Amino acid sequence: MPILSQHTQYHHVHTYKPHILTRVYSAATITTDPTTTRRKTPNIGIDNNSKKSTRSHRVWLTSGCTALLVSLAKSVVGAADTGIYIEPVIAGLLGYFFADLGSGVYHWAIDNYGDASTPVFGSQIDAFQGHHKWPWTITKREFANNLHSLGRVITFVVVPVDVLVNDPVVHAFFGMSCGCIMFSQQFHAWAHGTKSRLPPIVVALQDAGVLISRLDHAEHHRQPYNNNYCIVSGVWNGVLDELMVFQALEMALFFRFGVQPRSWSEPNLDWVEETELSSRQST
């Protein structure tokens, strides 16, 4: 259990949007977890070798793609055999929207809670914090390097479904949602890319709202760093941010466990994006 520091007897009011939500911390003892504060992350932008794909990266990406292709193939074949076509199409669309929502919830969680020592998720939490300071480095990662971690997860999740399930509707939903989740890191990388250097088809899909756009995701890297978490298409970002869903979850977790998310703290100079820091120092 982490050691909690205590700040006692004070009255603090913080407002996200005055007409929607006001936080009131009454005169009571409030505990905060120092592991959730923003901290310095190693300079991942210097080590170019860490961005190259290795043989194991390619193996895990290939296995993930194979599992997905099997799932989608079973959906197509099953639909043809049973004469069911509308249901798999609807299931695939639902899977696409579900993946965007899931990417947002996961992104919000690892952005705001835990640290490098957190079991299972620690390396991803650390990497995402580093990404906030050096976001451009994601565009330097080779394809398999960027996706191998998700490829490994997708392999272990999808293969059992491939073996045990034959329903084309289930495979349409599962194959589409897991596929979008696995490739979400590449969609994320493209959202940091320069338009002139992206493939035209990617730019067209971004402009059409099928993939997360550069402008939409750029909002996530601006203060207060607490919005636009979804990185598949970003279709959920407007709804989640307008309804303040994540802020409500943060409040619930705070009052239940006394843990503050990182988004409640002002970013320090070790966390702010390197290019932004450089511009501040030059002024």
C-alpha positions as CSV (number, residue, x, y, z in Angstrom):
1,M,0.0,0.0,0.0
2,P,1.4,3.4,-0.9
3,I,2.1,5.9,2.0
4,L,-0.5,8.6,1.9
5,S,0.3,12.2,2.8
6,Q,-2.4,14.2,4.6
7,H,-3.5,17.8,4.1
8,T,-5.8,18.7,6.9
9,Q,-8.5,21.2,7.7
10,Y,-9.0,23.4,4.6
11,H,-11.8,24.5,2.4
12,H,-11.2,24.3,-1.3
13,V,-13.6,24.9,-4.2
14,H,-12.5,23.8,-7.7
15,T,-14.8,24.2,-10.7
16,Y,-14.5,22.4,-14.1
17,K,-17.5,24.2,-15.5
18,P,-19.5,26.4,-13.2
19,H,-22.9,25.4,-14.6
20,I,-22.2,21.7,-14.6
21,L,-20.0,20.5,-11.8
22,T,-18.4,22.1,-8.7
23,R,-16.1,20.2,-6.4
24,V,-16.4,21.1,-2.7
25,Y,-13.8,19.7,-0.3
26,S,-15.2,20.6,3.0
27,A,-13.2,21.2,6.2
28,A,-12.1,17.7,6.5
29,T,-9.0,15.6,6.2
30,I,-8.2,14.8,2.5
31,T,-5.6,12.2,1.5
32,T,-3.6,12.3,-1.6
33,D,-1.4,9.6,-3.2
34,P,2.0,11.0,-4.1
35,T,2.3,8.3,-6.8
36,T,-0.4,10.1,-8.9
37,T,1.4,13.4,-9.1
38,R,3.1,14.3,-12.4
39,R,6.8,13.4,-12.4
40,K,9.8,13.4,-14.6
41,T,10.0,10.6,-17.2
42,P,13.2,9.4,-18.7
43,N,14.0,11.1,-22.0
44,I,12.7,8.5,-24.4
45,G,13.4,10.8,-27.3
46,I,17.1,10.2,-27.2
47,D,17.3,6.4,-27.6
48,N,16.6,5.7,-31.3
49,N,17.2,2.0,-30.9
50,S,14.2,1.8,-28.6
51,K,12.0,2.8,-31.6
52,K,13.2,0.0,-33.9
53,S,11.2,-3.2,-34.5
54,T,12.7,-6.4,-33.3
55,R,12.0,-10.0,-34.3
56,S,9.8,-10.6,-31.3
57,H,7.8,-7.4,-32.1
58,R,7.1,-8.7,-35.6
59,V,6.1,-12.1,-34.3
60,W,3.6,-10.7,-31.8
61,L,2.2,-8.3,-34.4
62,T,1.9,-11.1,-36.9
63,S,0.1,-13.4,-34.4
64,G,-2.3,-10.6,-33.4
65,C,-3.1,-9.9,-37.1
66,T,-3.6,-13.6,-37.8
67,A,-6.0,-14.1,-34.9
68,L,-8.0,-11.1,-36.1
69,L,-8.1,-12.3,-39.7
70,V,-9.3,-15.7,-38.6
71,S,-12.1,-14.0,-36.6
72,L,-13.2,-11.8,-39.5
73,A,-13.0,-14.7,-41.9
74,K,-15.2,-16.8,-39.7
75,S,-17.7,-13.9,-39.6
76,V,-17.8,-13.6,-43.4
77,V,-18.0,-17.4,-44.0
78,G,-20.6,-17.8,-41.3
79,A,-22.7,-15.0,-42.7
80,A,-22.5,-16.6,-46.1
81,D,-23.5,-20.0,-44.8
82,T,-26.4,-18.8,-42.8
83,G,-27.6,-16.0,-45.1
84,I,-27.3,-13.5,-42.3
85,Y,-25.7,-10.2,-43.5
86,I,-27.3,-7.2,-41.8
87,E,-26.6,-8.4,-38.3
88,P,-22.8,-8.9,-38.8
89,V,-22.5,-5.5,-40.4
90,I,-24.3,-3.8,-37.5
91,A,-22.2,-5.8,-35.0
92,G,-19.0,-4.7,-36.8
93,L,-20.1,-1.0,-36.6
94,L,-20.9,-1.4,-32.9
95,G,-17.5,-3.0,-32.4
96,Y,-15.9,0.0,-34.1
97,F,-17.7,2.5,-31.8
98,F,-17.0,0.3,-28.7
99,A,-13.3,0.3,-29.5
100,D,-13.2,4.1,-29.6
101,L,-14.9,4.2,-26.2
102,G,-12.7,1.6,-24.8
103,S,-9.6,3.4,-26.0
104,G,-10.8,6.5,-24.2
105,V,-11.5,4.8,-20.9
106,Y,-8.1,3.0,-20.9
107,H,-6.2,6.2,-22.0
108,W,-7.9,8.2,-19.2
109,A,-7.1,5.5,-16.6
110,I,-3.4,5.2,-17.4
111,D,-3.0,8.9,-17.9
112,N,-4.3,9.7,-14.4
113,Y,-3.6,6.8,-12.1
114,G,-0.6,4.6,-11.1
115,D,3.0,4.9,-12.0
116,A,5.9,2.8,-13.4
117,S,5.7,0.4,-10.4
118,T,2.1,-0.5,-11.0
119,P,1.7,-4.2,-11.6
120,V,1.0,-5.3,-15.2
121,F,0.2,-1.7,-16.5
122,G,3.3,0.1,-15.1
123,S,5.3,0.1,-18.3
124,Q,2.4,1.5,-20.3
125,I,1.6,4.2,-17.7
126,D,5.3,5.2,-17.8
127,A,5.3,5.3,-21.6
128,F,2.2,7.4,-21.8
129,Q,3.6,9.9,-19.3
130,G,6.7,10.1,-21.4
131,H,4.6,10.5,-24.5
132,H,3.0,13.7,-23.0
133,K,6.4,15.3,-22.8
134,W,7.8,14.0,-26.1
135,P,4.6,13.3,-28.2
136,W,6.5,13.5,-31.5
137,T,8.5,10.4,-30.7
138,I,5.6,8.1,-31.5
139,T,5.9,9.1,-35.1
140,K,9.5,7.8,-35.1
141,R,8.6,4.3,-33.9
142,E,8.6,1.5,-36.5
143,F,5.3,-0.2,-37.2
144,A,5.8,-3.4,-35.2
145,N,7.6,-1.6,-32.4
146,N,4.5,0.6,-31.9
147,L,1.9,-2.2,-32.1
148,H,3.6,-5.4,-30.7
149,S,2.3,-4.9,-27.1
150,L,-1.3,-4.7,-28.3
151,G,-0.6,-7.6,-30.7
152,R,0.3,-9.8,-27.8
153,V,-2.8,-8.9,-25.8
154,I,-5.0,-9.4,-28.9
155,T,-3.5,-12.8,-29.5
156,F,-4.3,-14.1,-26.1
157,V,-7.8,-12.6,-26.1
158,V,-8.9,-13.4,-29.7
159,V,-7.5,-16.9,-30.2
160,P,-9.8,-18.6,-27.6
161,V,-12.8,-16.9,-29.3
162,D,-11.6,-18.1,-32.7
163,V,-11.4,-21.7,-31.4
164,L,-14.6,-21.8,-29.3
165,V,-17.1,-19.5,-31.2
166,N,-18.7,-19.9,-34.6
167,D,-21.3,-17.2,-34.5
168,P,-20.7,-14.7,-37.4
169,V,-22.3,-11.8,-35.4
170,V,-20.0,-12.4,-32.4
171,H,-16.9,-12.6,-34.7
172,A,-18.0,-9.4,-36.5
173,F,-18.2,-7.5,-33.3
174,F,-15.1,-9.1,-31.7
175,G,-12.9,-8.9,-34.8
176,M,-13.7,-5.3,-35.5
177,S,-13.4,-4.0,-31.9
178,C,-10.2,-5.9,-31.2
179,G,-8.8,-4.9,-34.6
180,C,-9.4,-1.2,-33.9
181,I,-8.0,-1.5,-30.4
182,M,-4.8,-3.2,-31.7
183,F,-4.3,-0.6,-34.4
184,S,-5.3,2.3,-32.2
185,Q,-1.7,3.0,-31.4
186,Q,-1.0,3.5,-35.1
187,F,-4.1,5.7,-35.5
188,H,-2.6,7.6,-32.5
189,A,0.8,7.9,-34.2
190,W,-0.9,9.2,-37.4
191,A,-2.7,11.8,-35.3
192,H,0.7,13.2,-34.4
193,G,2.0,13.1,-38.0
194,T,2.5,15.9,-40.4
195,K,-0.2,16.0,-43.0
196,S,2.2,16.2,-45.9
197,R,4.0,13.1,-44.7
198,L,0.9,10.9,-44.1
199,P,-0.5,8.6,-46.8
200,P,-3.3,10.3,-48.6
201,I,-5.8,7.6,-47.6
202,V,-5.0,8.2,-43.9
203,V,-5.5,12.0,-44.3
204,A,-8.8,11.3,-46.1
205,L,-10.0,9.0,-43.3
206,Q,-8.9,11.5,-40.7
207,D,-10.8,14.3,-42.4
208,A,-13.9,12.1,-42.7
209,G,-13.8,11.3,-39.0
210,V,-13.2,7.6,-39.5
211,L,-9.8,7.9,-37.8
212,I,-8.8,10.3,-35.0
213,S,-7.8,13.6,-36.6
214,R,-4.7,15.6,-35.9
215,L,-6.7,18.6,-34.7
216,D,-9.0,16.6,-32.4
217,H,-6.1,14.8,-30.7
218,A,-4.1,18.0,-30.4
219,E,-6.6,19.2,-27.9
220,H,-5.5,16.3,-25.6
221,H,-2.0,17.7,-25.5
222,R,-3.1,21.2,-24.3
223,Q,-3.9,22.3,-20.8
224,P,-5.8,21.2,-18.8
225,Y,-4.9,17.8,-20.3
226,N,-8.1,16.2,-19.3
227,N,-10.1,15.7,-22.5
228,N,-10.1,14.0,-25.9
229,Y,-8.9,10.7,-24.6
230,C,-10.4,8.5,-27.4
231,I,-7.9,7.6,-30.1
232,V,-9.6,5.3,-32.6
233,S,-12.0,7.7,-34.3
234,G,-12.6,10.2,-31.5
235,V,-16.3,10.0,-32.1
236,W,-16.9,9.7,-28.3
237,N,-14.7,12.6,-27.3
238,G,-17.4,15.3,-27.7
239,V,-20.0,13.3,-25.7
240,L,-17.7,12.2,-22.9
241,D,-16.2,15.7,-22.5
242,E,-19.5,17.6,-22.7
243,L,-21.1,15.3,-20.1
244,M,-17.9,15.4,-18.0
245,V,-18.0,11.6,-17.6
246,F,-14.3,11.2,-16.7
247,Q,-14.5,14.1,-14.2
248,A,-17.5,12.4,-12.5
249,L,-15.5,9.2,-12.3
250,E,-12.6,11.0,-10.9
251,M,-14.8,12.5,-8.2
252,A,-16.3,9.1,-7.4
253,L,-12.8,7.6,-7.0
254,F,-11.6,10.5,-5.0
255,F,-14.4,10.4,-2.4
256,R,-14.3,6.6,-2.3
257,F,-10.5,6.0,-2.1
258,G,-9.0,9.5,-1.5
259,V,-6.8,9.3,-4.6
260,Q,-6.5,12.3,-6.9
261,P,-6.0,11.9,-10.7
262,R,-3.0,13.6,-12.3
263,S,-5.3,15.9,-14.3
264,W,-6.2,17.8,-11.0
265,S,-2.6,18.9,-10.6
266,E,-1.0,21.7,-12.5
267,P,1.6,20.2,-14.9
268,N,5.2,20.9,-13.9
269,L,8.1,21.6,-16.2
270,D,9.2,18.0,-16.2
271,W,5.9,16.9,-17.6
272,V,5.0,19.7,-20.1
273,E,5.7,18.9,-23.8
274,E,9.3,19.6,-24.7
275,T,8.5,22.0,-27.6
276,E,6.1,23.9,-25.3
277,L,8.8,24.1,-22.6
278,S,11.3,25.4,-25.2
279,S,9.0,28.1,-26.3
280,R,8.3,29.2,-22.7
281,Q,12.1,29.4,-22.0
282,S,12.7,31.5,-25.1
283,T,10.1,34.1,-24.1
